[in-house]
């Protein structure tokens, strides 16, 4: 249950496990990176296949975006769409969006280890 809560809303699984400081820190970092990625007009990945490198980049990026949970789903539902333009700021924004999901994956693993008693 706490892992699912962390996926839905980053950091909430920690609050469920009575660790509000960790929840605020991990949720805040994930939310800040996601918002910075949106402000930089970063693009979301869509899964694509083809050669090995294309599959790894696009499917991995899509999984990183999906790891943001409700943040990603809400942005897609509200029609967020990055401009189709080249530029380093847009590229950094894309990396921030995926990085936010990767931080949330680390939070989900941490919450799982706390919930199972492997970590305090």
Secondary structure, 3 states (H helix, E strand, C coil): CHHHHHHHCCCHHHHHCCCHHHHHHHHHHHHHHHHHHHHCCCCCCCCCCCCHHHHHHHHHHHHHHHCCCHHHHHHHHCCCCCCCCCCHHHHHHHHHHHHHHHHHHHHHHHHHHHHCCCCC
